[in-house]
Amino acid sequence: MSAETQEIIRVHGVAHGGHGVGRAEGEGADPRVWLVDGALPGERVTATRLREAKQMIRGRALEILEASPARVTPPCPLAATCGGCSWQHVAADAQIELKRQIVDGQLRHLGVTVRRAVPSPAALGYRRRARLHYTREGGALVIGFHEQRSHAIVDVPSCPVLDGALNHALSRLREIADLLPASGEVAGLSDGERAILGLPGVPPSEAIDLAIRERVLDDVLIGVALRGRRRRHSVGVTSMAIDAAEGQIPMAAGPFVFTQAQAAQNALLVRHVVEAARARGKRVLELFAGAGNFSRELGRHAQGVWTLDDGRESVSYLRGLAEERRLPINAKHGKAELLLPKLARSGKTFDVAVVDPPRRGLGSAASEALAKVASERIVYVACDPSTLARDLKTLVASGFRISDVTIFDFMPMTPEIEVVATLEAVPGARPAER
Ligand SMILES: C[S@@+](CC[C@H](N)C(=O)[O-])C[C@H]1O[C@@H](n2cnc3c(N)ncnc32)[C@H](O)[C@@H]1O
């Protein structure tokens, strides 16, 4: 069958990545499962094939023959081309239920269901951190996200999911198109009122410093951090306190360190993680701590928090925070997959472990080591439910039981999901106790 052939697919579910799961209709239809971009559970669509594997066909919806009640007109005029958000066609209030179904599907084999699904407080204008691409065309800057299934860049004059300050800051960059490389990336961070940009691959020079000061900075875009040819330079203010309005200890950060995508939902996530950790008076190990998002609140209750992150800039922000707030935090730089087996071999334990790895998760060796190192509880914060499911299987086999799974929608209009799994040690079942 040619790649252009259209087939009719009945969609019955949703898979990790946000694709509709279905089967082809009709006599002699291919019996393999379809994963269809742009299709929702309950829909009947025509689809074309993008890729094939032994048991599965990846496709793209072309025409919606029977639409789900959750299907809406995308709020963004660029939704048909821009690859930044793939769920603009899903009603905002239906997105959290689809995310719950995705996580349930990933964790079903472990016998757990999602206990609580926390929708995003806002569906648009929520995003305070983003990384966009740019390229110069003529004298102007094309700046935005990659096109769907392509590396071409869609010019985004104003993005409806970014907050106002970030949109404003990104548009200011167009004023210095003539001084930027032919193509590159820009990282932005906003505190809701003001924003900072980071330009990797842009070596500092007097000319660009002057141009940024004269043509770009204003009351909203307060600084641009340049990095290139092993040199770093700040024009204006390039770090800011975020989350000050959320009733938490504010955290200093810049555009090059990891921060959660939005402030309002992050306040709920931090509160949940701290409650799940039951850290009062305990010795806490926190891996993948970043600039101290959870550490700042864990440190208020715990006897001590030992943190690790492999980003030097994040560790330096966290050390500054601990010192300024006099929190019992010992922040170290290093790789979690190296530290965990070392701790396990030495027999060192912590009452509680909090981990928040990137998409790839922990992996089986680090998960096995974690089960030896954490003696009471593990709070696992994940941004990829499939690697979380893999690691939970190892942790359960190593003497822990899953007591809670809660999901948080940080990124409406996309199928991205943040999942928090809480695990408790089963008495007598951990390898160290056997
Ligand atoms: C998802 S972020 C979480 C950061 C923080 N918990 C937060 O909520 O902002 C993951 C963090 O892990 C760090 N990281 C990535 N790979 C790592 C590794 N192998 N060992 C230690 N830290 C790592 C990154 O620098 C990043 O700060």
The ligand as an SDF file (V2000), in Angstrom:
LIG
                    3D

 27 29  0  0  0  0  0  0  0  0999 V2000
   13.2150   17.4560   35.2060 C   0  0  0  0  0  0  0  0  0  0  0  0
   14.5430   18.4600   35.7980 S   0  0  0  0  0  0  0  0  0  0  0  0
   14.0230   18.6310   37.4870 C   0  0  0  0  0  0  0  0  0  0  0  0
   14.6340   19.7520   38.2740 C   0  0  0  0  0  0  0  0  0  0  0  0
   13.9290   20.1230   39.5750 C   0  0  0  0  0  0  0  0  0  0  0  0
   13.5630   18.9700   40.3640 N   0  0  0  0  0  0  0  0  0  0  0  0
   12.7330   21.0090   39.3320 C   0  0  0  0  0  0  0  0  0  0  0  0
   11.6020   20.6300   39.6710 O   0  0  0  0  0  0  0  0  0  0  0  0
   12.9140   22.1300   38.8030 O   0  0  0  0  0  0  0  0  0  0  0  0
   15.8500   17.3350   35.8130 C   0  0  0  0  0  0  0  0  0  0  0  0
   17.1440   17.8310   36.3890 C   0  0  0  0  0  0  0  0  0  0  0  0
   18.0630   16.7310   36.3600 O   0  0  0  0  0  0  0  0  0  0  0  0
   19.3410   17.1840   36.0220 C   0  0  0  0  0  0  0  0  0  0  0  0
   20.0240   15.9960   35.4500 N   0  0  0  0  0  0  0  0  0  0  0  0
   19.9210   15.4810   34.2040 C   0  0  0  0  0  0  0  0  0  0  0  0
   20.6430   14.3560   34.1000 N   0  0  0  0  0  0  0  0  0  0  0  0
   21.1980   14.1380   35.3180 C   0  0  0  0  0  0  0  0  0  0  0  0
   22.0410   13.1170   35.8570 C   0  0  0  0  0  0  0  0  0  0  0  0
   22.4500   12.1130   35.0960 N   0  0  0  0  0  0  0  0  0  0  0  0
   22.4010   13.1930   37.1510 N   0  0  0  0  0  0  0  0  0  0  0  0
   22.0060   14.2280   37.9270 C   0  0  0  0  0  0  0  0  0  0  0  0
   21.2190   15.2310   37.4710 N   0  0  0  0  0  0  0  0  0  0  0  0
   20.8130   15.1830   36.1980 C   0  0  0  0  0  0  0  0  0  0  0  0
   19.1160   18.3530   35.0950 C   0  0  0  0  0  0  0  0  0  0  0  0
   20.2110   19.2550   35.1820 O   0  0  0  0  0  0  0  0  0  0  0  0
   17.8260   18.9630   35.6480 C   0  0  0  0  0  0  0  0  0  0  0  0
   18.1140   19.9830   36.5800 O   0  0  0  0  0  0  0  0  0  0  0  0
  1  2  1  0
  2  3  1  0
  2 10  1  0
  3  4  1  0
  4  5  1  0
  5  6  1  0
  5  7  1  0
  7  8  2  0
  7  9  1  0
 10 11  1  0
 11 12  1  0
 11 26  1  0
 12 13  1  0
 13 14  1  0
 13 24  1  0
 14 15  1  0
 14 23  1  0
 15 16  2  0
 16 17  1  0
 17 18  1  0
 17 23  2  0
 18 19  1  0
 18 20  2  0
 20 21  1  0
 21 22  2  0
 22 23  1  0
 24 25  1  0
 24 26  1  0
 26 27  1  0
M  CHG  2   2   1   9  -1
M  END
$$$$
